[in-house]
């Protein structure tokens, strides 16, 4: 009985460790992900990432000029927030002002998601 309990506990621990590694990979940048792949796949990863990544300065400029109608969120692929900003005109400008401050972080998060998606496809 004791061995069944300990093997169950170790299985849970392995699953938790796998979950932690998954989270760490999702939050890793493109450089960290590229180092985990063979050199030929790392080159493919960096090329695909360069083609798909969102430029932070361009997103900020879009947010500044057209953010009140949600263009920045549409460009990042966030359709629902973009529609909400469009319909409410950025909550009368309040959401637009907040987005000017946080859009850089949102863009970096989106770029990490893009890098992880490409890495996952290449790692398989």
C-alpha positions in Angstrom: 0.0 0.0 0.0 2.8 2.4 0.9 4.4 1.9 -2.5 1.2 2.6 -4.3 0.9 5.9 -2.5 4.5 6.9 -3.1 4.3 6.0 -6.9 1.1 8.1 -7.1 2.8 11.0 -5.4 5.8 10.8 -7.8 3.5 10.8 -10.8 1.8 13.9 -9.5 5.2 15.5 -8.9 6.3 14.6 -12.5 3.1 16.2 -13.9 3.6 19.3 -11.8 7.3 19.6 -13.0 6.1 19.1 -16.6 3.6 21.9 -16.1 6.2 24.2 -14.6 8.5 23.5 -17.6 5.6 24.2 -20.0 5.1 27.6 -18.3 8.8 28.4 -18.4 8.9 27.6 -22.1 5.9 29.8 -22.8 7.5 32.7 -21.0 10.9 32.1 -22.6 12.1 34.5 -25.3 13.0 33.5 -28.8 16.7 33.2 -27.9 16.1 30.7 -25.1 13.8 28.7 -27.3 16.2 28.7 -30.3 19.0 27.3 -28.0 16.9 24.2 -27.2 16.6 23.2 -30.9 19.2 21.8 -33.3 20.9 24.5 -35.4 18.9 23.9 -38.6 15.6 24.1 -36.7 16.8 27.1 -34.7 17.4 29.0 -38.0 13.9 28.0 -39.2 12.5 29.2 -35.8 14.2 32.6 -36.0 13.2 33.1 -39.6 9.5 32.3 -39.0 9.5 34.4 -35.9 11.0 37.4 -37.7 8.3 37.1 -40.3 5.4 36.8 -37.7 6.5 39.0 -34.8 4.9 42.3 -34.1 7.1 45.4 -33.9 6.6 47.2 -30.6 7.2 50.7 -32.0 4.7 50.1 -34.9 2.1 48.8 -32.5 2.6 51.8 -30.2 2.2 54.1 -33.2 -1.0 52.3 -34.3 -2.3 52.5 -30.8 -1.5 56.2 -30.5 -3.2 57.2 -33.8 -5.9 54.5 -34.2 -6.2 52.9 -30.8 -9.4 54.6 -29.9 -11.1 52.5 -32.6 -9.3 49.3 -31.6 -6.9 49.0 -34.5 -4.0 48.1 -32.2 -5.9 45.1 -30.8 -7.0 44.0 -34.2 -3.3 44.1 -35.4 -2.3 41.9 -32.4 -5.0 39.4 -33.3 -7.2 40.2 -30.3 -10.5 40.5 -32.1 -12.9 40.7 -29.0 -11.0 43.6 -27.3 -10.7 45.3 -30.7 -14.4 45.1 -31.3 -15.1 46.4 -27.8 -12.8 49.3 -28.3 -14.4 50.0 -31.7 -17.9 50.0 -30.3 -17.2 52.0 -27.2 -14.6 54.3 -28.9 -12.0 53.1 -26.4 -14.4 53.6 -23.5 -14.5 57.3 -24.4 -10.7 57.4 -24.5 -10.0 55.9 -21.1 -9.1 52.4 -22.5 -7.1 54.2 -25.2 -5.0 56.0 -22.6 -4.4 52.8 -20.6 -3.4 50.9 -23.8 -0.8 53.6 -24.6 0.9 52.6 -21.3 0.5 48.8 -21.4 0.6 48.1 -25.2 4.3 47.4 -25.1 3.8 44.6 -22.5 0.9 43.2 -24.5 3.0 43.2 -27.6 5.9 41.4 -25.9 3.4 38.8 -24.5 2.0 38.2 -28.0 5.5 37.8 -29.5 6.3 35.2 -26.8 3.1 33.4 -27.8 4.2 33.4 -31.4 7.7 32.2 -30.6 6.3 29.3 -28.4 3.8 28.3 -31.1 6.5 28.0 -33.7 8.8 26.3 -31.3 6.1 23.7 -30.4 5.6 22.9 -34.1 9.3 22.5 -34.7 10.0 20.5 -31.5 7.6 17.8 -32.5 
